[in-house]
Amino acid sequence: MGKQTSIVRYTGKVGDLIGYYHKGKLCFRSRPASVNRSEATKLSATDFGTASKAGKLLRQALKQELSIRHDGDLTNRLNTSMLQVLYTGNQQKGGRRILRKNLEMLAGFKLNQNTELGRLLPFKPVVVQDRHSLRIAIPALEARSILHAKNTTHVEIKAIAAGLNFNEGDYEQAASAKVLIDLRKPAEATELVLPFKAGDNETIVVLQVKAFSEEGGRLYESGNRKYFAADIIDIIPSLQEESILPTYNAEREQKPVFIWKDTILVPQME
């Protein structure tokens, strides 16, 4: 593995070299002349592709609303977590699918590996599912209860919900709700409300925290990764498929019975 230090940098295949990110740094390696893969290796590669597509789908679904700078290793970390979800309770090599019951394993995943929500916030966020909404209560937060830099004047807390269908490779537009807390003012409790409709997709809920400093009447976002975070805090499962059972008429079917009358066969009902 070598590190890219030239002015022109790249990812992907260029000639006999392959450029890629490793722990936030651009590296390169030689492209093998030939690869002899066994059947087991091919099946494992298929499963890895399934997990990678699921990770990419989640990143795409959150991209529009997620506004923190994630670390350079996010793709690899998310793929690893998706592989764990994919392999749990599923032994069909090469044909594994994302099972809804295993998605809860993503809860607590850090989109910024440098800082987690529990380090910034003094409470554990809980998602309450209402009929047409998701609610997250935010208690009254004082400046001393939130980890922040000395020049921080405001903290933004934002909830994001995205509906995904991992097996179909589709997602809904993410919805969000946020509150801006001025640390110089008396603390007040509030609530974040997200529109929600149960359906065929799994809903991934993320809570994001960012710090700002006010200068000359304008807010400037903190660039220190220690003071912003975004974690997956809940996964709302899709509607369970209801199996339709056949119904039967309880009334016994009447069949004709034939009896002999004076050498003539006459049908009679039971």
Beta strands, then each sheet from edge to edge (+ up, - down):
strand 1: 2-3
strand 2: 12-14
strand 3: 17-22
strand 4: 25-30
strand 5: 127-129
strand 6: 133-138
strand 7: 154-165
strand 8: 170-171
strand 9: 175-182
strand 10: 190-195
strand 11: 202-215
strand 12: 218-221
strand 13: 229-236
strand 14: 256-261
strand 15: 264-269
sheet 1: 1+ 4- 3+ 2-
sheet 2: 5+ 6- 10+
sheet 3: 8+ 7- 9+
sheet 4: 8+ 7- 11+ 12-
sheet 5: 8+ 7- 11+ 13-
sheet 6: 14+ 15-
end
